[in-house]
Amino acid sequence: MSRFILTAAASAGAFHFRAGDKIADSTANALPGDKINAQLCAKPFAGMVPLDAAAVSALAAVGITNTIGTLIVPVTGVSSVDV
């Protein structure tokens, strides 16, 4: 299970997401209201807050140390605008 909440707008392929969107890696791992995008979850960045242990591990795999629910990058007006 890998779930994140975005603190910045992001895109993955043809999909665009806003700051505040909750992203899951699959339908099986999603909770109601989550958006599903395995591509974005596979390449996490500092603007993603992990919501479970798998998300913490995904961030660690790209060299970002974080804990569940901890904000690394604050939400700003510029970064939260749709891309």
C-alpha positions, -999 to +999 in steps of 0.1 A: +000+000+000+014+034-010-006+066-003+006+102-003-009+137+000+005+163-023+018+196-010+025+208-046+008+205-079+022+176-100+016+158-132+022+122-143+017+116-180-017+131-190-028+134-154-026+166-134-030+168-096-034+197-072-018+203-038-040+186-013-049+156-035-045+122-020-028+098-043-028+060-041-007+036-062-036+013-070-074+009-067-068-018-041-049+006-018-070+036-024-095+050+002-126+069-009-116+103-024-081+091-034-068+096-069-050+066-084-017+070-102+010+043-099+034+064-121+034+093-097+037+070-066+066+052-082+086+084-084+078+103-052+093+137-045+097+160-015+063+175-021+045+143-012+036+135+024+036+098+031+004+084+046+016+049+052+048+028+058+050+018+021+050+055+011+078+062+036+098+033+020+091+047-015+105+081-005+135+064+011+142+046-022+148+080-038+169+093-010+142+113+009+139+106+047+104+113+061+079+098+085+041+093+081+022+125+080+053+148+081+055+177+058+090+184+042+080+211+017+054+236+029+025+244+006+031+277-011+009+297-035+032+291-064+037+253-059+001+246-053-011+260-086-022+235-112+005+226-137 
